[in-house]
Amino acid sequence: MSQHYFSESPDGELRPREIEVELAGASRSVVTAGGVFSPEQLDRGTAILLRELPAADTLGSAGTAPLLDIGCGWGPIALDAALNQPEREVWAIDVNERSRELTRRNAARLGITNIEVATPEDVPATLMFGEIRSNPPIRVGKDALHAILRQWLPRLSDDGVAHLVVAKHLGADSLQRWIATEFPELAVDRPARDKGFHIIRAQRQA
């Protein structure tokens, strides 16, 4: 278990490597390392999520309120959001200390100043989010995943929306049903799917 990307302290030395990825419509050089999720490339699910996200100006007030990336890894979702909206407050959280370090390094490399990188416990308890974006850590197991979503989905502000990318074979259908049942205040649907990955959208209803 100590080697999993959802461990707090991965074993082994931090050995950063550079990769080229597309973020916010341009090629960017970032650093990754072993012991985090998808260190070799921008994984397919995250790439599909970033491609399918609605433009912020279509989300009203939810598109300007703080944004939360759950399980940020080396940072692609948070970095993309911060590059696209430099005036917006973006929070990137992860239990993995190496993920947090890499996200900080990548933000600095790209000249980003509007990302707050934190452990889940360090996010202010009163902070609400207009958007949640995540490629959630499905492999932590159903109970742990449900606990994560129970912690953060209630933190959506009025009209706030969450977009989660989940592989069909890893339970996208059952997770969508669970969210709809567990959070009746959220309108839950699936606006996009591609190459076996589904985008689950959960929006707070007025």
C-alpha positions as CSV (number, residue, x, y, z in Angstrom):
1,M,0.0,0.0,0.0
2,S,2.9,2.4,0.7
3,Q,3.6,2.6,-3.0
4,H,0.1,3.7,-4.0
5,Y,-0.4,7.2,-5.3
6,F,-3.0,7.8,-2.6
7,S,-0.4,7.2,0.2
8,E,0.5,10.2,2.3
9,S,4.3,9.6,2.0
10,P,5.4,7.6,-1.1
11,D,8.6,5.5,-0.6
12,G,11.8,6.3,-2.4
13,E,13.5,9.5,-3.3
14,L,11.8,12.3,-5.3
15,R,13.3,12.1,-8.8
16,P,11.5,14.7,-10.9
17,R,11.2,14.2,-14.7
18,E,10.0,16.7,-17.3
19,I,7.1,15.9,-19.6
20,E,5.3,18.0,-22.2
21,V,1.5,18.2,-21.8
22,E,-1.3,20.3,-23.2
23,L,-2.9,22.6,-20.6
24,A,-5.2,25.6,-21.2
25,G,-4.8,25.1,-25.0
26,A,-1.0,25.2,-25.2
27,S,2.0,22.8,-24.7
28,R,3.5,23.1,-21.3
29,S,6.6,21.6,-19.7
30,V,5.9,20.2,-16.2
31,V,7.6,18.0,-13.7
32,T,6.3,14.6,-12.4
33,A,7.8,11.8,-10.4
34,G,7.1,8.2,-9.3
35,G,4.7,7.7,-6.4
36,V,2.0,10.0,-7.9
37,F,-0.9,9.3,-10.3
38,S,0.0,9.0,-14.0
39,P,3.6,10.3,-13.8
40,E,4.4,9.5,-17.4
41,Q,1.7,11.6,-19.2
42,L,-1.6,13.4,-18.9
43,D,-3.9,10.4,-18.4
44,R,-6.7,9.9,-20.8
45,G,-9.5,10.5,-18.3
46,T,-8.1,13.8,-17.2
47,A,-7.6,14.9,-20.8
48,I,-11.2,14.1,-21.6
49,L,-12.4,16.0,-18.5
50,L,-10.4,19.1,-19.4
51,R,-11.7,19.0,-23.0
52,E,-15.3,18.6,-22.0
53,L,-15.5,21.2,-19.2
54,P,-17.9,24.1,-20.0
55,A,-16.5,27.6,-20.3
56,A,-16.4,29.4,-17.0
57,D,-18.5,32.3,-18.4
58,T,-21.4,29.9,-18.9
59,L,-21.6,29.1,-15.2
60,G,-22.6,32.4,-13.8
61,S,-21.5,33.1,-10.3
62,A,-20.3,29.5,-9.9
63,G,-17.7,30.2,-12.6
64,T,-16.0,32.9,-10.5
65,A,-16.3,31.4,-7.0
66,P,-13.3,29.3,-5.8
67,L,-12.6,26.1,-7.6
68,L,-11.5,22.8,-5.9
69,D,-9.4,20.0,-7.5
70,I,-9.8,16.9,-5.4
71,G,-6.8,14.6,-5.6
72,C,-4.6,16.9,-7.6
73,G,-1.7,14.6,-8.4
74,W,1.0,16.6,-10.1
75,G,-1.6,19.3,-10.8
76,P,-3.0,19.1,-14.3
77,I,-6.7,20.0,-13.4
78,A,-5.7,22.8,-11.1
79,L,-3.0,24.1,-13.4
80,D,-5.4,24.2,-16.4
81,A,-8.0,26.0,-14.4
82,A,-5.6,28.6,-13.0
83,L,-4.1,29.2,-16.4
84,N,-7.5,29.7,-18.0
85,Q,-8.7,32.0,-15.2
86,P,-5.8,33.8,-13.6
87,E,-8.1,35.9,-11.5
88,R,-9.8,32.9,-9.9
89,E,-8.9,31.2,-6.6
90,V,-8.0,27.6,-7.2
91,W,-7.5,25.0,-4.5
92,A,-5.5,21.8,-5.2
93,I,-5.7,19.2,-2.5
94,D,-4.1,15.8,-2.1
95,V,-3.2,13.5,0.8
96,N,0.0,12.6,-1.0
97,E,2.8,15.0,0.0
98,R,4.8,14.4,-3.2
99,S,1.7,15.3,-5.2
100,R,1.5,18.6,-3.4
101,E,5.2,19.3,-3.8
102,L,5.0,18.7,-7.6
103,T,1.9,20.8,-8.0
104,R,3.7,23.7,-6.2
105,R,6.7,23.3,-8.4
106,N,4.6,23.2,-11.6
107,A,2.7,26.3,-10.6
108,A,6.0,28.1,-10.1
109,R,7.3,26.9,-13.4
110,L,4.3,28.2,-15.2
111,G,4.2,31.5,-13.3
112,I,0.9,30.7,-11.7
113,T,0.1,32.6,-8.5
114,N,-3.6,31.8,-7.9
115,I,-3.3,28.2,-6.7
116,E,-3.5,27.2,-3.1
117,V,-2.0,23.7,-2.6
118,A,-3.1,22.0,0.7
119,T,-3.9,18.9,2.5
120,P,-7.7,18.3,2.8
121,E,-7.5,19.2,6.5
122,D,-5.9,22.6,5.7
123,V,-8.8,23.9,3.6
124,P,-10.8,26.5,5.7
125,A,-13.9,25.0,7.0
126,T,-16.1,27.9,5.9
127,L,-14.8,28.0,2.3
128,M,-17.4,27.1,-0.3
129,F,-16.7,26.3,-4.0
130,G,-18.4,27.3,-7.2
131,E,-16.8,24.3,-8.9
132,I,-15.3,21.0,-8.1
133,R,-13.2,19.2,-10.7
134,S,-11.7,15.8,-10.1
135,N,-10.4,12.6,-11.5
136,P,-11.3,10.9,-8.2
137,P,-9.1,8.1,-6.7
138,I,-11.5,5.3,-7.5
139,R,-8.9,2.7,-6.4
140,V,-9.0,3.8,-2.8
141,G,-12.2,1.6,-2.6
142,K,-15.9,2.5,-2.5
143,D,-16.2,3.3,1.2
144,A,-13.2,5.7,1.1
145,L,-14.4,7.3,-2.1
146,H,-17.8,7.9,-0.7
147,A,-16.3,9.5,2.4
148,I,-14.3,11.9,0.2
149,L,-17.4,12.9,-1.8
150,R,-19.5,13.2,1.4
151,Q,-16.8,15.6,2.7
152,W,-16.6,17.9,-0.4
153,L,-19.9,17.8,-2.4
154,P,-21.8,19.6,0.4
155,R,-19.2,22.4,0.0
156,L,-20.7,23.4,-3.4
157,S,-22.0,27.0,-3.3
158,D,-25.4,28.1,-4.7
159,D,-25.5,26.9,-8.3
160,G,-22.1,25.2,-7.8
161,V,-21.3,22.3,-10.0
162,A,-19.0,19.3,-9.8
163,H,-17.5,17.5,-12.7
164,L,-16.0,14.0,-12.1
165,V,-14.4,11.8,-14.7
166,V,-14.8,8.0,-14.1
167,A,-14.0,5.0,-16.2
168,K,-17.1,3.0,-17.0
169,H,-15.4,-0.3,-16.1
170,L,-14.4,1.3,-12.7
171,G,-18.0,2.0,-11.8
172,A,-19.2,5.2,-13.4
173,D,-22.8,4.0,-13.6
174,S,-23.0,3.0,-10.0
175,L,-21.2,6.1,-8.7
176,Q,-23.7,8.4,-10.6
177,R,-26.6,6.5,-9.0
178,W,-25.0,6.8,-5.6
179,I,-24.4,10.5,-5.9
180,A,-28.0,11.1,-7.0
181,T,-29.4,9.1,-4.1
182,E,-27.0,10.5,-1.4
183,F,-27.4,14.1,-2.5
184,P,-31.0,14.8,-3.5
185,E,-30.2,18.5,-3.5
186,L,-27.9,18.0,-6.5
187,A,-29.1,17.4,-10.1
188,V,-26.9,14.6,-11.4
189,D,-26.4,13.7,-15.1
190,R,-23.7,12.6,-17.5
191,P,-23.1,15.3,-20.2
192,A,-20.2,13.5,-22.0
193,R,-18.5,10.2,-22.5
194,D,-15.5,9.2,-24.6
195,K,-13.2,6.1,-24.9
196,G,-14.8,4.4,-21.9
197,F,-14.7,7.5,-19.6
198,H,-17.8,9.2,-18.4
199,I,-18.2,12.8,-17.1
200,I,-20.5,12.9,-14.1
201,R,-22.0,16.3,-13.4
202,A,-23.6,17.2,-10.1
203,Q,-25.1,20.7,-9.7
204,R,-26.7,22.3,-6.8
205,Q,-30.3,23.1,-7.6
206,A,-31.7,26.5,-6.7
